[in-house]
């Protein structure tokens, strides 16, 4: 497929600078641009590349000021990053999609599979599983008995949905397993990354609400709940019965203690450790234990000064002892 600058600008509401008949057929990073490719510039750190890129078309923000001429045709838009995402989505939608059940997949007889579903090779779909229309399940995914998968869900390779939650009760002989009798419910338009695990609940449901996007290698424990349109980066870990609100953003390797509630629209930084309920909408947390960024950076500044402060305290102690001796001798 090939599109001209004019066609692209009309689609995204942009303004062409240069030849509006310049045509492209692929995407490229700005530093790796080549003829026939469209790229974008939104991060100022990459501005240097626009002067030398070989890409035919570059999407740029309306307020970009160029210091030198460029050879590429430009399309100015309000937000270049959002627009290139929109174009890539359109391009991906136009590509042919696989449907059907691969001959090397296993689907239990009692499973209910919707229309236009793709199930990749070596995937296991257990008894009583329900899979909605338009869902794509890639190779080596395992979905345990009874779990429910909504429509237009994407589950990437190696993910495990509905394995037992981590429930054990200590006794005199060691640990006794607590049966995990619930299921996992994944609502519509969810995407789950490769090798992510969503455990079944002890009782009731572990629920991933509609629009949630989970990266690779995430652990969602039993009885957890993730609110609508929340996104999580790789290696996030959630302990049992954690409730995450809607429209939250969670950075990589963040961790959540069990039985806590994270409010809607909370932003959790990478490697953050959240051990208690959060205050309210729009709160940003970083550090471990999690705290307000201002407090974190104040504490971090003091931490760097600890060796110097320790030395100063030693000096002050020595001076105090000397003063004590002077006072004693004067009596």
C-alpha positions, 0 to 999 in steps of 0.5 A: 500500500502506498499513500501520498503526503496529501492523503495522509495529511487529510486523514490526520488533519495535518498541513503539508510543507513540501511536495504533497504528492510525495508517496510512502509505503512503510514506516521507519525511525527518524535516525534510520529513515529511508526513501519511501518511508514515513517517520516522525519527530516529537522528542526534541532529543531527536531533532538533529536527525531531521536534517539528515534523514532519508525518510520521504515524509516526517510528521512534526509538531506544529510549533517545531522551529527548524534551524536548517532546511530539510529534504523531506516533506513535512506534515505539521500536526498538533501531536506527531506521536499521536498521529503516527500511532493513528497511522500505524493502527490504520496500516495494521488494520488493513493487513490480513489477519489470521483466523481459525484454530491452528491444527496444533492447538488444543481446544477442549470440547466444552470450550465456547469459541466466538467468531473470527478468533485466531488460536495459535499453535501449541495453545491450550484452551481448557474445559468450559473456557469462553472466548469472545469474537475477534480475539487473538491468542498467540502460540503457547498460551494456556487458558485454564478451565472455566476462564472467560475471555472477552471480545477483541482481546489479544493474548501474546505468546506464553501467557498463562491465564487461570493458573492456581493462585499462590495460596498455602496455609502453614501447619505443623508439617509445612504448608497445606494448599488452599484450593483455588476454586475461582476463575479469571475474567478478561473483558473486551479490548484487553491486551496481555503481553508475552509470558504474563500470568493472571492467576485464578481466584481462590473464590469468585473472580480475578478480573481484568476490566475492558481496555486494560493493556498489560506488558510482558512478564507481569504477575497478577495474583489471585482475586486481583482486579484491574480497572478499565484502561489501566496500563502496566509496563513489564515486570509489575507484580501484584499480590493477592486481592489488590484492586487497581483503579481505572486509567492508572499508569504503572511503570516497570517493576513496580510492586503492590502489596496485597489487599490494598486499593489504588485509586483511579488515575494514579501514576506509579513510577518504575520500581515503586513499592506500593504498600498501602491504599492511595489517596485519590485521583491524579496522585503520582508515586515513586520510590519504595515505599511509595511516596510523593515525588517531592518527598522522595527527591528531598530524601534522596538528596539527604541520602547522598549527603549521609557520608558527609553528615556522618563525618560532621556528626563525628566531629561535633561529638569530638568537640562536645567531649572536649567542651565537657572536659573543659567545663569539668576542669574549670569547676 
